Amino acid sequence: MKIALVARHVTLPARPAGQHQVGQHCADQYCAEHATHVLGLGRALAGQGHRVVIYAPKSSPRMPDNATLGSRLTAQYLPAGAYATVGADDGQTHLGAFGGELAARWRKTAPDIAHAFGWTSGLSTLLAAREVGVPVVQTFGSLAVTEQRCGIVGPHDKARQRLEGGLAKSVAGVLASTTQEIGDLARIGIPGSRAAVVPCGVDTARFEPQGRAARRHEQRRLLHLGPMADHQRIDVLIKALTELPATDLVIVGGPVPEDLKSDLTCKRLGKLAAGLGVADRVSFTGQVGEDELASLLRSADLLVSAARHEPLGLAPLSAMACGTPVVATSVGAYDDAVIDGTTGLLLPAGRPEMLARRLRDLLATPMKMTAFGIAAADRARSRYSWDRIAAETLAAYERFGSRHAPPGTRTAAGTSAARGLAAEGKRAA
């Protein structure tokens, strides 16, 4: 099968030491996680014998037109108007221009199916696919209706929600990342028959219990992984430290390390920790590479999160694969990945006062933490390996692609509708 994966961002392959690396700057807090998702899925699909091309907009004139990412896996970086940072609501990526570039390539060599990641990529993909008769499946990652339900307010929520609904009704099918997303799709009029849950996966060869662990003090170590956004509720974790003596908190994510000192959120959280008298037990790493992340996760007693929203689940999956139990609020991907009382603990959303007590009880029972860690690693390997996620994705392609009219049956009405959505998306983004 020839598969097109269309993303806002995909990481360039690393260059040899001493050569300058040209990459894309992600403005969206989940953009890097989307890139990890797309690359992991692409590698797994290619590993199962399919030809996979990842399409992404160029963000710099120095970026190559093409890159080889692996056997049967390539990336094409397409011009899409003015070069810009890559974000979920970035209108400067020019949906129509990007869609036109996709259509031009697909007229020469059409994929059997196109899989779009993020709503802006979906609009461009739909526009191109309607021109050449290619079925489209959509992964949103994070829906506007979900973010609103979780109290995350954006500048274009109403327009984005309307566009996401129109897009979901126009594509062949939607691949939801979590069970909760299925419910939120129903809220915008998408029945369960048009959607399937296909979660993100994890590289279980890189993230596994055996391997180097980062150095640590004798104190117990909690680790938080994710963007330093308000809805992550990192402040709740810092406050919990006041009730957890001899316990450190390592906060992984946010800006690159050299920008930590100037980052306003980091400054605010540092000031909170100092005011509570726990600043010497809180550390910030900024963004880290996958190998360093794996060593940090192995060094932690627990991954902790008080987040109100977790759309993709890279944090819990990476931790579990390393044999690190998870204690988190029962939201999004945490609710699906963590088996309460077996691979970690799930806490009711909106009950932050429970966090310190549950952490204190669990940290006092090392045998239970060990059992949780063993079960967590087993669940990550059996449920979330990229090979299994790729197989589930292919099954969804077969299910939804078979409903789509074959190439050559393009309709003027369908193309007009796709262009209308793309035009509205440009105005909203």
RACOR-V619876 format. One record per pair of residues at least 24 apart in sequence whose ideal C-beta (glycine too) atoms are under 6 Angstrom apart, sorted by sequence separation. I is the first residue (numbers start at 1). J is the second residue. D is the distance in whole Angstrom. If there is no record, write none. Layout:
# RACOR-V619876
[[I/J/D] [I/J/D]]
This chain:
# RACOR-V619876
[[11/35/5] [46/70/6] [59/83/6] [110/134/6] [165/189/6] [260/284/5] [298/322/5] [300/324/5] [310/334/5] [313/337/5] [10/35/5] [99/124/4] [103/128/4] [107/132/6] [297/322/4] [302/327/5] [9/35/5] [46/72/4] [98/124/4] [102/128/4] [106/132/5] [227/253/6] [228/254/4] [260/286/5] [43/70/6] [46/73/4] [59/86/6] [219/246/5] [220/247/5] [221/248/5] [222/249/5] [223/250/5] [224/251/5] [225/252/5] [226/253/5] [297/324/5] [10/38/6] [95/123/5] [99/127/4] [103/131/4] [219/247/6] [225/253/6] [294/322/6] [344/372/6] [95/124/5] [99/128/5] [219/248/5] [257/286/4] [343/372/6] [256/286/6] [7/38/5] [42/73/5] [255/286/6] [256/287/5] [254/286/6] [343/375/5] [5/38/5] [138/171/5] [248/281/5] [249/282/5] [250/283/5] [251/284/5] [252/285/5] [342/375/5] [343/376/4] [238/272/6] [242/276/5] [24/59/4] [136/171/4] [137/172/6] [234/269/6] [238/273/5] [57/93/5] [136/172/6] [137/173/5] [138/174/5] [139/175/5] [343/379/5] [5/42/6] [135/172/4] [228/265/5] [235/272/6] [241/278/4] [22/60/6] [137/175/6] [146/184/5] [145/184/5] [22/62/4] [241/281/6] [22/63/5] [57/98/5] [143/184/5] [3/45/6] [145/187/5] [145/188/6] [10/54/5] [126/170/6] [325/369/6] [119/164/5] [122/167/5] [10/56/5] [306/352/6] [3/50/5] [9/56/6] [325/372/4] [325/373/5] [1/50/5] [2/51/5] [3/52/5] [4/53/6] [5/54/5] [6/55/5] [7/56/5] [306/355/6] [323/373/4] [325/376/5] [13/67/6] [323/377/4] [12/67/6] [31/86/6] [13/69/6] [320/376/4] [27/85/4] [28/87/4] [321/380/4] [25/85/5] [26/86/6] [27/87/3] [28/88/4] [320/380/4] [24/86/5] [317/380/6] [10/75/5] [89/156/6] [237/304/6] [317/384/5] [237/306/6] [236/306/4] [233/306/4] [233/307/6] [232/307/5] [9/86/5] [223/300/4] [231/308/5] [8/86/5] [231/309/5] [38/117/6] [152/231/5] [221/300/5] [221/301/5] [222/302/5] [223/303/5] [224/304/6] [214/295/4] [220/301/5] [213/295/6] [214/296/5] [222/304/5] [34/117/5] [212/295/5] [216/299/5] [206/290/6] [213/298/4] [214/299/4] [213/299/4] [207/294/5] [206/294/6] [226/315/5] [225/315/4] [4/111/4] [34/141/6] [3/111/6] [2/111/5] [2/112/5] [3/113/6] [4/114/4] [5/115/5] [6/116/5] [7/117/5] [8/118/5] [1/112/5] [207/318/5] [200/312/5] [8/121/6] [200/313/5] [209/322/6] [243/356/4] [7/121/6] [207/321/4] [209/323/3] [6/121/5] [202/317/4] [207/322/5] [240/355/5] [202/318/6] [236/352/4] [240/356/4] [244/360/6] [204/321/5] [6/125/5] [202/321/5] [177/311/6] [177/312/6] [220/363/6] [180/332/6] [178/332/5] [178/333/5] [152/309/6] [179/336/6] [150/308/4] [178/336/5] [150/309/4] [40/201/6] [37/200/5] [209/377/5] [142/311/4] [141/311/5] [204/381/5] [202/380/6] [204/385/5] [202/384/5] [201/384/5] [201/386/4] [201/389/4] [198/392/5] [198/393/5] [29/227/4] [198/396/6] [29/229/5] [196/396/5] [175/396/6] [173/400/3] [172/400/4] [172/403/6] [172/404/5] [166/421/5] [163/425/5] [137/400/5] [135/401/4] [135/404/3] [159/428/4] [156/428/5] [133/407/4] [133/408/6] [133/409/6] [133/410/5] [33/312/5] [33/314/5] [113/397/5] [130/414/5] [130/415/5] [113/401/5] [130/418/4] [127/418/5] [126/418/5] [127/422/5] [123/421/6] [123/422/5] [123/425/4] [99/422/6] [96/422/6] [95/422/5] [95/425/5] [95/426/5] [91/426/6] [91/429/4] [89/429/5] [44/386/4] [48/390/6] [44/387/6] [45/390/5] [40/386/5] [44/390/4]]
